[in-house]
């Protein structure tokens, strides 16, 4: 009996891992976030400068260094590919699952470890951000590690409590180096009220642990400040205070925003939790609940704080993005483990979760053909949606039926409830290819690379496809009014300063007209597809290279120069090394007064 149970849990873990790892590099980078973050990692690997992140050769200080450095390290090994830049997110996700499993085992035993890890892994948000070149999987790992460390410090005795406190502060420091002060705020807003309730507040602030935090963070801050003296003020004021307290950065939303996002992020386990705790409360046999009632069990209090306090904080904040709730998903997985701990017979909430999957499946089958009409989509994306919805709907229905029937068998219920999320990468492969083709500059780069040699200059005319430099392996000269095309708040604030720097890729907004008229070197021009005036001017002078939904490329000019140095059609440009083009470009930049 034990062997069968273990085999079922191993099968469930294998299904979840397959879903997390499948097709990781199988579709192009999705702009804006993936293209931008991947290019910063590529430039870091190309320059071997693991201190100052750069985007298109310019300082990119909107986020700290650690996630970029992890991506750059993998790029050094695997080369600049989609797989390489997505691997760090997957690795951080797997590391988070290990921490969750270990913590659940310490709280409730080995069986709970399996439940907590699988429930955490088999959620839409865990899967999505394990596949995305973005900071939140890394942030989640460090936040979870810090929370676990602080809990162990609060509940432990010296000297182990001091060791756990030190480990927690190390995790906080690395989290700050990943995504800034939010990695400090989230753990402390959870553990301070918890430790105060336990009358162990001092356990959080062991001197050694507290000193480790600045010892790890300050060297990088000081190193960056040598090159960018106003960095610290920008990081604390613009990227933290203004982001959270104002709507200047355009990231706001209604106060109930995360109350809708979090249950969806943790499906189907959010349904299991709500229904399961209601079932337990109504149950006549309260022997398990009496041993550890939710009102006094410190473990449940901690997990409740882990979810509720950050939800309140983010709801009151002016900055709202779905991924902010990702660090809360592991707490939901741990609560599922607590809910099912020691249960014999039907698992609380399992049938409710199965019913939820059935309803979702039926909804997908009914609405699948209508979805393209409800959301903006290209023809290719619209064509792929109904098939994906049909396949996922059938998986949800089958899983819902299996989960309902097997609600008394933990390993079968886990397999059934995790199957739909694990199946998403498999059934959506065609859809992701279509989305990738639409939201990536890969096709644009392929057309440019057919005609561009190492000396060819690629010019963005008020346009900067964020994944284009990644696929071209080179910097792009950008003719722009304010640098907003780079999607960097720092560069937007410091546009004039960096446009006047020698060797800069930034040019004044009309520079491209001068470059088109003179064209003393081979040049390819990229413009927005909706910029009719620019497109008309380019079309009069140059042949069309590529036309996508968002961007159009023309060129090259200086064809005589190009003919003198024939190229192989599939040739890739050499990696860009900042400074290598400075002599060629010197004098082309224009300073403002």
Helices and strands as residue ranges (DSSP letters): H 2-21, H 33-47, E 54-55, E 58-59, H 66-78, H 82-108, H 110-121, H 124-130, H 136-155, H 160-179, H 182-197, G 201-205, H 207-227, H 231-233, I 234-242, H 243-245, H 257-265, H 269-282, H 287-291, H 298-316, G 322-325, H 326-340, H 350-367, H 371-374, H 379-405, H 410-427, H 429-439, H 442-449, E 457-461, H 468-472, E 477-479, G 484-486, H 489-493, H 495-499, E 506-507, H 511-518, E 523-528, H 532-541, E 544-547, E 551-557, H 559-563, H 582-585
